[in-house]
Every structure is written in structure tokens, then in C-alpha cells.
Amino acid sequence: MIQLTFAFRRVVEALEQVSARYLVVGSTAAGAWGVARSTRDIDIVAVITQSSVEKFLEALTDDEIYFPADEARRAAVVGGSFNVLHTTTGGKVDIFVCSLANKFEVSRLDRRVKLDVLGVSTWVATPEDVVLSKLLWRAETRSETQWRDCIEIAASQKLDHDYLKFWASYLGISADVEDLINI
């Protein structure tokens, strides 16, 4: 079984050490809001800049941690993602470098909440932002898994419908949000 905690803890510690804004997203964030589903990795959205990437990589360096430094540097400059692996347990964290020019990303970062995930105190996307992100991904893939996650979050959380509708309009996913709200 893949053990995610070591790699996750190291990434969070390194992000905190360099004061990077970040949040846990994806199925791990959905799990924090009531979706019971296993995952093979943890997804994190982070603001890592060209000026902070070297300090971040230095803080992350550990004999048991592998990361493609060149991919991380490139992502800090042009966006994109890279992963961090714990070589002993196979735990993997995918880091998606976001741009502060993206209004939705800024909103997610501004609304993030501190929660305990896998024994690590970390920043997590709000349930509304998890739903919006999953619906945005679903718009591209038509994934039923994303839709089921959204239904489970909506069933277990009191969602801010005005916030959902505002961003759904901006992101082009209004029909899915209306369908979700009306279930």
C-alpha cells in the first residue's frame, strides 16, 4: 500500500518554510469535506515563483525525497506541474504551480481553510472551491467520478450557492452547478 504521509508532510513543511501560498485540492480535499474515496497521490496548488523556487527545492531536499528539479524550475517560470516522491513508500504529491493572474486561483487561495489532513496541519480548498474545480475538470472529461464527488460534498456540506453561481458563470459551468444545486 502506498503511504502518502511522509511526502505530503515534507512538501507542506517546505512550502511553509518559504511562506508559499498553497492549498490541497482534488480527491484529498474532497475527502476533507466528506467524500470517502481512496487516492494514489495528493494534489497541491501552490504559488512558487522564479524567485522562491530554489529556496523551496532546498527546503524539500531529503535523502528519501525525489523531485525533478528542472521541471520544478520550469513550472515556477511558465506554470505547469511537477511531482514529489517518497522513494521508500511510493507516496506522491503533485504540485500544480498557479498564477496570481488567474482570478479563480486567487479566490481559492484567499478562501482556503486550515485543516488536519493525514495528521498534517495544512491549507485545504473550501468545499465550494473543490466542487467548482471538479466541475471544471468534469467539463473537459465528462468524468462521472468528479460528478459523484460533487454530489457527496453537496450532500454533506452547506454550500454557498451564491458563490458557486458567481464562479460557475465565470468558469462556464453554470449548467452543472444548477444541476447540482437542484438535486
C-alpha positions in Angstrom: 0.0 0.0 0.0 1.2 3.5 -0.9 2.0 5.6 2.2 1.3 9.3 1.4 2.0 11.0 4.7 5.8 11.3 4.5 6.0 13.0 1.1 2.9 15.2 2.0 4.4 16.3 5.3 7.7 17.2 3.6 6.0 19.2 0.9 3.9 21.1 3.4 6.9 21.9 5.6 8.9 23.1 2.6 6.0 25.3 1.4 5.5 26.7 4.9 9.3 27.3 5.3 9.3 29.6 2.2 6.0 31.2 3.0 4.4 30.0 -0.2 0.6 30.2 -0.5 -0.8 26.8 -1.3 -3.8 24.6 -0.8 -4.7 20.9 -1.0 -7.2 20.2 -3.9 -8.5 17.1 -5.7 -9.7 13.9 -4.1 -7.8 14.6 -0.8 -9.6 18.0 -0.4 -12.9 16.2 -1.3 -12.1 13.7 1.4 -11.8 16.5 3.9 -15.3 17.5 3.0 -17.0 14.1 3.3 -16.1 12.2 0.2 -14.9 8.7 1.1 -12.6 7.7 -1.8 -9.0 6.4 -2.0 -6.3 8.2 -3.8 -2.9 7.4 -5.1 -1.5 10.9 -4.7 -2.1 14.3 -3.1 -2.7 17.3 -5.3 -1.5 20.7 -4.2 -1.9 24.1 -5.9 0.9 26.5 -4.9 2.4 29.8 -5.7 6.0 29.1 -6.4 7.8 31.8 -8.2 11.1 32.1 -10.1 12.5 33.9 -7.0 11.2 31.3 -4.5 11.7 28.0 -6.3 15.4 27.5 -5.3 14.6 28.0 -1.6 11.6 25.7 -1.9 13.7 23.0 -3.5 16.4 23.4 -0.9 13.8 23.1 1.9 12.4 20.0 0.2 15.7 18.2 -0.2 15.9 14.9 1.7 17.6 11.6 1.0 14.2 9.9 0.8 12.6 12.5 -1.4 12.9 12.7 -5.2 11.7 15.6 -7.4 12.6 16.7 -10.9 14.3 20.0 -10.1 14.4 21.2 -13.7 10.6 20.6 -14.1 10.0 22.5 -10.8 12.1 25.4 -12.0 10.3 25.4 -15.4 6.9 25.3 -13.7 7.9 28.3 -11.5 8.6 30.3 -14.6 5.9 29.2 -17.1 3.4 27.3 -14.9 2.6 23.6 -15.0 3.2 20.9 -12.5 5.8 18.5 -11.1 5.7 15.7 -8.6 7.5 14.9 -5.4 8.1 11.2 -4.5 9.0 9.5 -1.3 11.4 6.8 -2.6 10.7 4.3 0.3 6.9 4.3 0.4 5.9 5.4 -3.1 4.0 8.4 -1.7 3.5 11.1 -4.3 2.5 14.7 -4.2 1.6 16.5 -7.4 2.3 20.2 -7.3 0.5 22.5 -9.7 2.1 25.9 -9.9 -0.6 28.6 -10.2 -0.6 32.1 -11.5 -1.8 35.0 -9.4 -3.2 36.4 -12.7 -5.9 33.7 -12.6 -8.8 35.2 -10.6 -10.3 31.9 -9.6 -6.9 30.7 -8.3 -6.6 33.9 -6.2 -10.1 33.4 -4.8 -9.4 29.7 -3.9 -6.2 30.8 -2.1 -8.0 33.6 -0.3 -10.7 31.3 0.9 -8.6 28.3 1.9 -9.1 26.8 5.4 -6.6 25.2 7.8 -7.5 21.5 8.5 -5.7 18.4 9.6 -5.2 16.0 6.7 -3.4 12.7 7.3 -2.1 14.1 10.6 -0.7 17.2 8.9 -2.0 20.7 9.6 -2.4 22.1 6.1 -4.4 24.6 3.9 -7.3 23.0 2.1 -9.7 24.3 -0.6 -13.2 25.1 0.7 -16.0 22.7 -0.3 -17.3 25.2 -2.8 -13.9 25.6 -4.5 -13.5 21.8 -4.6 -16.9 21.5 -6.3 -16.1 24.2 -8.8 -12.7 22.7 -9.6 -14.2 19.2 -10.0 -17.0 20.5 -12.2 -14.4 22.4 -14.3 -12.4 19.2 -14.7 -15.7 17.3 -15.5 -16.5 19.8 -18.3 -13.3 18.7 -20.0 -13.5 14.9 -19.3 -17.3 14.2 -18.5 -16.0 12.2 -15.6 -18.7 10.6 -13.6 -16.3 10.3 -10.7 -16.0 14.1 -10.5 -19.7 14.4 -10.6 -20.2 11.8 -7.8 -17.7 13.7 -5.6 -19.6 16.9 -6.1 -22.9 15.2 -5.2 -21.3 13.8 -2.0 -19.8 17.2 -1.0 -23.2 18.9 -1.6 -25.0 16.3 0.5 -22.6 16.6 3.4 -21.8 20.4 3.4 -23.9 23.6 3.5 -22.6 25.2 0.3 -22.7 28.9 -0.5 -24.9 28.8 -3.6 -24.3 32.5 -4.5 -20.5 31.9 -4.6 -21.0 28.7 -6.7 -23.2 30.5 -9.2 -20.9 33.5 -9.5 -17.8 31.4 -10.3 -19.8 28.9 -12.4 -20.8 31.8 -14.7 -17.2 33.0 -14.8 -15.8 29.5 -15.5 -18.5 28.4 -17.9 -20.0 25.6 -15.9 -23.3 27.2 -14.8 -25.5 24.2 -16.1 -23.6 21.7 -13.9 -23.8 24.0 -10.9 -27.6 24.5 -11.4 -28.0 20.7 -11.8 -26.0 20.1 -8.5 -27.9 22.7 -6.6 -31.3 21.3 -7.7 -30.6 17.7 -6.7 
